[in-house]
Amino acid sequence: MAKVRTRFAPSPTGYMHVGNLRTALYTYLIAKHAGGDFILRIEDTDQERFVEGALNVIYDTLKATGLKHDEGPDIGGPVGPYVQSQRTDIYLKYAKELIEKGEAYYCFCTKERLDSLRNNSDTYKYDKHCLHLSKEEIEKNLSSGIPYVIRQNNPEVGVTSFNDEIYGNISVDNSELDDMILIKSDGYPTYNFANVIDDHLMGITHVVRGSEYLSSAPKYNRLYEAFGWEIPIYVHCPPIMKDEHNKLSKRNGDASFEDLIEKGYLKEAVLNYIALLGWNPRSEQEIFNLEELVKEFDYRNINKSPAIFDNVKLKWMNGEYIKKLSLEEFNSLALPYYKKVISKDLDFLKISSLLQTRVEVLSEIPDFLDFFEELPEYTEDIYVHKRMKSNLESSLTVLEKILPKFKELSPWTFENIEKCCMDLISEMGVKNGVVLWPVRIGLSGKKSTPGGAFEIADIIGKEESIKRTEIGIEKLKNAQ
Ligand code: GLU
């Protein structure tokens, strides 16, 4: 069998849609699972959609996710150039070859004529008007510089079939095939033409792309057949939906890969999650690194049915990846988020050890932490906790008793703070909660915090702990 060669063929749109990244991943996995080559080709023949900096988004994303290509515009290779806008001569040459064979023809129809055809029919199909031009008329039009396109000449009777690895055998009546444009009036090829030429010339064995291209595949097969070229293996991937009815799309405001990273998802987690959007590993395993995916990925287990992008699951998976980081790794990823809400010079590593198991997405961090910087406004009712057996009166007693102990405490270490609180618990002969609940509320002003009283006191320091406890006492006195 020939060496497997796949290509990722993005258009430079300026962002990496999650569906595109999944295509890139599956394309990479199919190649690498079989020990083959993964090629990057830039499909930039839609010059109207040119976006500055868009190439970098593609390179950066592939680099960040570890989907390393073996050939591409930046590294070269034996079948370049790998950028379609640099291959226009090639497409024109092959289009002319099809004209010679009677499989394509020049079309000089004006926009007005095409618009009126479109307006007069619900199911627009080009009416082959220019197929019937004489050789002389064509020559005359060409030499007088009348703008033209080149169209595929599809038969009007019969059936065209093709096979897709995921969707099976599909047959279409030729009467439904439009004579699609191969070369546009600006001289650039359409995607529909360029993809066939390039996939053949680049020796692509498996064409992997979104299912939106399924309906055009019969026309691609007709092109392969017209040239007498071998048809590649088609692997069309199911759509990714945001819910039952709507496709996930950047245009609908859904997150791109960059947006997800910006929101605090880890690239490894995103890659792992999207691997499962449409592929079934046939086991209970859900956490896969790239190496494991390469080993396990069998494209025959891609599903036909649409995949739903489940934010809750992505969050969960991200949390699992966060837990697996070393404390130092987590700390350095979390630091920019700490800096958003904390300007004081605190021991961030200690905060990280409290947060690492609680955070699912890095952007949640500021909400967990606001109280470290400044005691938030709170009302005394949060001192009351039935199960902790804490009420307003007991809370006041506890804070009044702990305050002088805090003032005396030296050095201010976690162990000493712990001992000081535990001593008070024995002195008072009460359950832990009676002391620990109000002390923590006094220090944080919040019912729920990462870490308990000792950790918080340790991190915010002696002076701040005393100040906050005094505020708590005032509040509780006023409330008695
Ligand atoms: N340039 C196409 C796109 O970005 C790629 C389609 C394909 O993979 O063949 O959607």
Residues whose N, C-alpha, C, O or C-beta is under 5 A from the ligand:
A	BS01	LIG	A9 P10 S11 E43 N195 V208 R209
